[in-house]
Amino acid sequence: MSSTRFPKGLTNVDGDNVLGNMKSPDPSKTFTFWDDFVKVRANDWNVTNGTNTTGAPTYLLEVGNDGYGTCVFGQSAGTSADDEYQMAWSGQTSGTDAKQIVSLTNTKRTFFKMRFKIDVAGHGVNFGLFPAGSAEVWQVNNDEVSFLSPPGSLDLKVRVRQNGGAVVNDVLVGSLVNDQNIECAFEWHNGKLRVFVDGSHVNTFDVPEDPTQRYGFANAVKATTATDYEQRIDYVLVAQDR
């Protein structure tokens, strides 16, 4: 059986558009942030301590088991219980709109996907879209759309808060396995948040639009014992229709 061929390509614009004869879709239709960690630049990420920290967070690049780049994030020495280590887009700090680039706006599809693994079971992770960068992670935020695994647990949950209220109140959607990659993703569109774990749809939540709130990516780990902690992030994707 032969494959279907498209010798003139596929396009998402009409023939009169300047890109009408280009053999791939118009990339300007969608804002896309993608980091596959094939390189590390110090000015790409803001890496900080949280509270009750000993030492400093580590952030480095290594070749993963699949042969591709991986961001190793956490703490390699001197860790104590309740240590927190946080990362966000560089320039994304409390009180600024730097790198706050997506919002939950009807008619605009918003996508998030991240693949990672942990090397010590029971330490917490919290990651997704936050309005004020790393300063907000691990707090009870007024606004966020995130995944979390609480310290001391392997449960994987979804949390959505808007204007100080719980829209999705830490609903269980899966579990973490020590030293095994997991892909966590969601699509938001017209009031529906569709959640995926390892490529499978696991739940859909009613999440109303909030076009005035702007979000950026942030990630945090939290140690629960005096054990060195590392989280290995394979890739991060944030995308939205323009």
Secondary structure, 3 states (H helix, E strand, C coil): CCCCCCCCCCCCCCCCCCCCCCCCCCHHHEEEEEECCCCCCCCCEEEEECCCCCCCCEEEEEECCCCCEEEEEEECCCCCCCCEEEEEECCCCCCCCCCCCEEECCCCCEEEEEEEEECCCCCEEEEEEECCHHHHCCCCCCCEEEEEECCCCCEEEEEEEECCEEEEEEEEEEECCCCCCEEEEEEEECCEEEEEECCEEEEEEECCCEEEEEEEEEEEEECCCCCCEEEEEEEEEEEEEC
